[in-house]
Amino acid sequence: MGNHSLENVLVIPRSLFDALGAFHGFQAGSGHYLPAILDPANNSFLCRADAETDPSHKQIIPYALFQHGDRFLHYVRGGNAGEQRLASKGSIGIGGHVNEDDYRASGSLGWDLYLTGVEREVAEELQINSPYQQSIIGLINDDTTEVGQVHLGVVHLFTLKSPDVVPNEDGITNLTFLTRDELNERAQGGFLESWSRLIVENLDQVLAPAAAVGG
């Protein structure tokens, strides 16, 4: 993973998000947001150490959910997780920054850069031994927390043919697939990080038909 403080991460100006239409919680569909966010004219790289404390920018975070049948992957972030403010909370999302290494790997800006970042981030955290389909199902924003103020999530849904998924790093613990009822119980008990809670509270919207990635 390298030294996070030296990482340069993909950001957009907060003013762009406000101009597109700021919202709270999960918003189904990516509509006019994603093309604008991923337009190289509108985004740039910023040192992560600065970006984490700069609410005038939003870091773009792919946030991937994994569904098998009627269950969703759930895990607990270990105490050595990269984002200490989220450690020991339950999560249903695998997410992370898009960075300059992704730019070097993709050789371009825009969609190719973004999808390279998604693939790298998921591969770093999980080993998926199942065929899957992937779609982008919406965006998530939560300005009520310190973490949320400086991040904007793009929510992906991976639909798996089998539940054969194992952690690829120590920060992913207690990985299991849970039903909606089990997730609702955890959300109501305050055991989920905020983005996961917002998604669980809006699962009907989350599961509405979405456009497949790359098509």
N, C-alpha and C positions, 0 to 999 in steps of 0.2 A: 504493500500500500504506500510505502514511502513516507516522507515527512509531510503531514497535512499542512503545516504552516507555510511550506514553500510551494504548495500546489496552486496553480492558477486555474480558476473554475469559471464556467460559463454563467454569465449574469445578464439581466436586462435592467434598464432603469425602472425604478418603482413607478415613475411617471407614465411609462408605456402601459403598465398593468392598469393603472388608474384610467388612462385614456381608452383602453380596450373595454373596461368595465370591471372594476374591482368587485369581489364578492367574498362571502365567508362560507366555508364548508366545502362540500363536494358539489361540483357542477358537471352534470352529464354532458358528454360531447365536447369536442375541442374547438368547434366552430371557427370563428375568425381569430381566436387566440393563438393557436399553434403556428399557423403560417407567419404571423407577425413576430412571434417570439423567436422563431427559428430563422427569420430573415437576417442574413449576416449584417445588414445595414442597422439592425436594431439591437444586436447583442455584442458582447465583448468578453474578454477574460480579465478576471480581477484576482489578485492574491487572496487566497481563501482566508487567511488570518484577518485581513481587512474586511472582506465580504461578510464574515460572521458577525461583525459589530456595526454594519453599515446598512440601516434600513432604507437608504435611498436607492438601493439595488436589491433585486430578487435573484437568488441563485436558482437555476433551473434544475429540478430534481426528478429524474424518472423514478416512479414508485410502482413497483410491480407486485400484483396480487397473483396467487396461484390457486386455481380451483380444480378439484377432482370430484366429479359427481356433485353431491350437495354439500361438500366440505371445502374449507379454505385452509391453506397453510397458515399456521400460527407459530411464533417462536418468541423467545425472550432474549433481549439483548444482554449479553454478558457484561460484567463490570468493566471489561477492557474495550468495550465498543468505542468506535472512533468519536461518536458524539456523546460526551459524558452526560449531557443534559437529558438524554433519553435512556441511559443505562438502567437496566433491571425492569423496564416496562415491557409489557407484551406488545407484539406488533404483528400485523398481517401483511406488511409491505416490505419488500426488499428494495432499497433505494440508495442513491448516491449521486455525487456530482458528475457532471460532464466536464472533462478537463483538457488541457493542452495536449496531453499524450493521445487523447482520442482524435484531436485535430491532426496530429502527426500520423496516426495510424490510418485515418480515413482519407487524408490528403485533400479534404475540402471542408467547407463550412456548411451550415444549413442541416438538412435532413440526414445526410450521410454521417456527419459529425455526431449528431444526436443519437442515431441508432447504434453507432459504434460504441458510444458511451453506455447505452442501455445494455448491450450484449456483454461488454466488459464487466460492468457492475454486477450483473446477475451471475456471471461465471466466477467472479471473485468470491461471492458469498454462498453460492449454491452449486451443487452438482446435480443436474437434472438428467435422470436416466429414463426419460419418457418422451415419446413424441408429444408435441403440443401445437396449439394455434395461439397466436398472440394478436391482441387488438388494443388500441388506445380508446379508453372509455370515458375519459373526462379529465378535469383538473381539480386540484385541491389547494385551498388556501386557509390559513388560520393566523390572523394578525394578533390574536389574543395572547400568544406566547412569545417569549424571546426568540426561540428557534424559528417559529412560524413567520415572524415578521420579516426574516431575511431569506425565506425560501418560498418557492412556488412549485407544487408537485404536478407532474404529468402522470396520470394513473393508467397503467397497463394491466390487462388481464391475460394471464397465461392459462389456457384451458388444457389440462393434462389428461392423457389417456390412462396413465397409471400414477399412483401416489409415490413413485420411486424417486424421492428427492432427499438428498443428505446435505448437511452443512459443509461448506468448504473453508470455513474459518472459525476460530475459537469464539468470536463474538456472537455466533448464532447458536443458542442453546434451547433445549426442550422443544425441538421442532416436531410438530404433529399437525394433523389435519382435524379441524373442528367444525361442527355443524353451526348453522346460524344461531340456534338457541344458545349453544355454548359460548359463542362469540358475544351475543347480546348480554349474557350474564356477566362476562368479563368487562364489557363496556360499561354496564350499569354499576359494577363494583369499583370502577376507577382504575382497572388494571391494564388498560391499553394506552399507548401513546396517543397524542391528540389526533393525528391524521388517521390512524387506524380506527379510533372511536368514531370520527366523523364518517368514515366509509361504512362501518358496521351499521350506523344509524340510518344510512341511506342505501342499504343493499338492494332494494327494489330498483332504484335508479341505476345503481352500479351494474346490475345484471341485464339492463335493457340492451337491445341489439346495438352493436358498435361496429365501426369500420375496422377491417383488418389492417394491420401494419403492412405497408408496402403494396396495398391494393385496396 
